[in-house]
Amino acid sequence: MVVAVEYISKEESDDAESAQHGVTGILAVQGAFAEHAAVLDKLGAPWKLLRAAEDFDDSIDRVILPGGESTTQGKLLHSTGLFEPIAAHIAAGKPVFGTCAGMILLARRLENDDNVYFGALDATVRRNAYGRQLGSFAGVGSFGDITDFPLVFIRGPFVSEVGPDATVESEVNGDIVGLRQGNIIATAFHPELTSDTRIHELFLGL
């Protein structure tokens, strides 16, 4: 999926400013946030980028944590003041969708990293499980009842252990790459890099 040039300077959807609620906040300190914004525009769902704590207002009902570099994102979450409002959002049981690095940020345990970020998803996740950039690959799989879904992995993690609070929704070659836990959706792959919007639709329905 190639994102239109307009998303380089676009900070929110056209209808976000007038929306009192129902807005998706997309973490935009680093990573593939523009691609998620493009999918939400395609679905007609209001969104705004989260770059600083003041961006997280009462209109935001759900949050997307995009792919990127999890260590960098973790540091920037704290320096921008965004960690606390997003953590409170997750703790309140509100919808959150983490892709790739977002899955790492959500995990309660990391197999090869001493850091723990939001610690909400009852799983152990292995960072860069498929290697560096050359470990990127694509395939077809499922997420729960969603079948024949294109799976795009870029230095993706996978889940090495799942606790009782989470359910496995997606596997590839015997590796767990998609989880659901209440209003949390987490994927090791990148749905936003495909033209298939079904997982985003599932998220918007939470």
C-alpha positions as CSV (number, residue, x, y, z in Angstrom):
1,M,0.0,0.0,0.0
2,V,1.4,3.4,-1.0
3,V,0.2,6.3,1.1
4,A,-0.9,9.5,-0.7
5,V,1.5,12.5,-0.4
6,E,-1.2,14.4,1.5
7,Y,-0.6,12.3,4.6
8,I,2.8,13.8,5.0
9,S,1.3,17.0,6.4
10,K,-2.2,15.7,7.4
11,E,-2.6,15.8,11.2
12,E,-6.3,14.6,11.4
13,S,-9.2,13.6,9.3
14,D,-11.4,16.2,7.8
15,D,-14.2,15.5,10.3
16,A,-12.1,15.1,13.5
17,E,-12.2,18.7,14.7
18,S,-16.0,18.7,14.8
19,A,-16.3,15.2,16.4
20,Q,-17.2,15.1,20.1
21,H,-16.4,11.4,20.4
22,G,-15.6,8.4,18.2
23,V,-12.2,9.6,17.1
24,T,-9.3,7.1,16.8
25,G,-6.0,8.5,18.2
26,I,-3.0,7.2,16.2
27,L,0.3,7.3,18.0
28,A,2.5,9.3,15.7
29,V,5.9,9.7,17.5
30,Q,7.6,7.2,15.0
31,G,6.6,4.5,12.6
32,A,3.8,3.6,10.2
33,F,1.1,5.9,11.5
34,A,0.2,7.5,8.1
35,E,-0.8,4.1,6.7
36,H,-3.3,3.6,9.5
37,A,-4.7,7.0,8.9
38,A,-5.2,6.2,5.2
39,V,-7.1,3.0,6.1
40,L,-9.4,4.9,8.5
41,D,-10.0,7.6,5.9
42,K,-11.0,4.8,3.5
43,L,-13.5,3.6,6.1
44,G,-14.8,7.0,6.8
45,A,-13.7,6.9,10.5
46,P,-12.4,10.1,12.1
47,W,-8.9,10.1,13.4
48,K,-6.2,12.4,14.7
49,L,-2.4,11.9,15.2
50,L,-1.1,11.8,18.8
51,R,2.3,13.6,18.9
52,A,2.0,15.1,22.4
53,A,-0.1,14.8,25.6
54,E,-2.3,17.7,24.6
55,D,-3.4,15.8,21.5
56,F,-5.2,13.2,23.6
57,D,-8.5,14.8,24.2
58,D,-12.0,13.6,25.2
59,S,-13.0,12.9,21.6
60,I,-10.7,9.9,21.5
61,D,-12.5,6.6,22.1
62,R,-9.8,4.2,20.7
63,V,-6.1,4.1,20.0
64,I,-3.8,2.6,17.4
65,L,-0.2,1.8,18.3
66,P,1.6,1.4,14.9
67,G,4.5,-0.5,13.7
68,G,8.0,1.0,13.9
69,E,10.9,0.7,16.4
70,S,9.5,-0.2,19.8
71,T,12.4,1.0,21.9
72,T,12.3,4.5,20.2
73,Q,8.6,4.6,20.6
74,G,8.8,3.7,24.2
75,K,11.2,6.5,25.0
76,L,9.1,9.0,23.0
77,L,5.9,8.0,24.7
78,H,7.4,9.2,28.0
79,S,9.2,12.3,26.7
80,T,6.0,13.5,24.9
81,G,3.8,12.8,27.9
82,L,1.6,10.4,25.9
83,F,2.4,7.3,28.0
84,E,0.1,8.2,30.9
85,P,-3.1,9.0,28.9
86,I,-2.7,6.0,26.7
87,A,-2.0,3.8,29.7
88,A,-5.1,5.1,31.4
89,H,-7.1,4.5,28.2
90,I,-6.0,0.9,28.1
91,A,-6.5,0.4,31.8
92,A,-10.1,1.6,31.4
93,G,-10.7,-1.2,28.9
94,K,-11.1,1.0,25.9
95,P,-10.2,-0.3,22.4
96,V,-6.6,-0.4,21.4
97,F,-5.0,-1.9,18.3
98,G,-1.2,-2.6,18.2
99,T,0.6,-3.7,15.1
100,C,4.2,-5.1,15.2
101,A,5.9,-2.6,17.5
102,G,2.5,-1.9,19.0
103,M,2.2,-5.5,20.0
104,I,5.5,-5.2,21.8
105,L,4.4,-2.1,23.6
106,L,1.3,-3.8,24.8
107,A,2.9,-7.1,26.0
108,R,3.3,-7.9,29.7
109,R,6.6,-9.7,29.0
110,L,9.3,-9.5,26.3
111,E,11.4,-12.5,25.8
112,N,14.5,-10.7,24.6
113,D,14.1,-7.2,26.2
114,D,14.1,-6.2,29.8
115,N,11.7,-3.3,29.1
116,V,8.0,-3.5,29.7
117,Y,5.8,-0.7,28.4
118,F,2.0,-0.8,28.8
119,G,2.1,-4.4,30.2
120,A,-1.5,-5.0,29.3
121,L,-1.5,-8.0,26.9
122,D,-1.2,-11.3,28.7
123,A,1.6,-12.7,26.5
124,T,5.4,-13.0,26.0
125,V,6.5,-11.4,22.8
126,R,9.9,-11.9,21.0
127,R,11.2,-8.8,19.3
128,N,12.6,-9.1,15.8
129,A,11.7,-12.8,15.8
130,Y,12.0,-13.1,12.0
131,G,15.3,-11.4,11.9
132,R,16.3,-8.0,10.5
133,Q,15.0,-6.3,7.3
134,L,15.8,-9.3,5.2
135,G,13.5,-11.3,7.4
136,S,10.5,-9.4,6.1
137,F,8.0,-11.5,4.2
138,A,4.4,-11.8,3.1
139,G,1.8,-14.5,3.1
140,V,-1.9,-15.3,3.5
141,G,-3.6,-16.3,6.8
142,S,-6.5,-15.5,9.1
143,F,-7.4,-13.4,12.2
144,G,-10.2,-15.1,14.1
145,D,-13.1,-15.5,11.7
146,I,-11.4,-13.3,9.1
147,T,-9.9,-15.6,6.5
148,D,-7.7,-15.2,3.4
149,F,-6.1,-12.1,4.9
150,P,-2.8,-10.8,3.5
151,L,-0.1,-11.0,6.1
152,V,2.8,-8.6,5.7
153,F,5.7,-8.9,8.2
154,I,8.5,-6.4,8.5
155,R,11.1,-7.4,11.2
156,G,8.1,-8.8,12.9
157,P,7.8,-10.2,16.4
158,F,5.9,-13.3,17.4
159,V,4.3,-14.5,20.5
160,S,6.3,-17.1,22.4
161,E,3.8,-17.6,25.2
162,V,0.1,-16.8,25.7
163,G,-1.4,-16.3,29.2
164,P,-5.0,-17.2,30.1
165,D,-6.4,-13.7,29.5
166,A,-5.5,-13.6,25.8
167,T,-6.8,-15.7,22.9
168,V,-4.8,-16.7,19.8
169,E,-6.4,-15.3,16.7
170,S,-3.7,-15.8,14.1
171,E,-0.8,-18.2,13.4
172,V,1.7,-18.6,10.6
173,N,4.1,-21.6,10.2
174,G,3.3,-22.6,13.8
175,D,4.1,-19.2,15.2
176,I,1.4,-17.1,17.0
177,V,1.2,-13.7,15.3
178,G,-2.2,-12.3,16.3
179,L,-4.0,-12.0,19.7
180,R,-7.2,-10.7,21.1
181,Q,-7.8,-9.8,24.8
182,G,-11.1,-8.0,25.4
183,N,-10.9,-4.7,23.5
184,I,-7.2,-5.2,22.7
185,I,-6.2,-6.4,19.2
186,A,-2.5,-7.1,18.5
187,T,-0.9,-8.3,15.4
188,A,2.8,-9.0,14.5
189,F,1.9,-8.2,10.9
190,H,0.8,-5.0,9.2
191,P,-2.8,-4.9,8.1
192,E,-2.4,-1.2,7.3
193,L,0.1,-2.1,4.5
194,T,-2.6,-4.0,2.6
195,S,-5.8,-3.0,0.8
196,D,-7.8,-5.3,3.1
197,T,-9.6,-3.3,5.7
198,R,-11.4,-6.1,7.6
199,I,-9.2,-6.1,10.8
200,H,-9.5,-2.3,11.0
201,E,-13.3,-2.7,10.6
202,L,-13.2,-5.3,13.5
203,F,-11.3,-2.8,15.6
204,L,-13.7,0.0,14.8
205,G,-16.6,-2.3,15.9
206,L,-15.2,-2.8,19.4
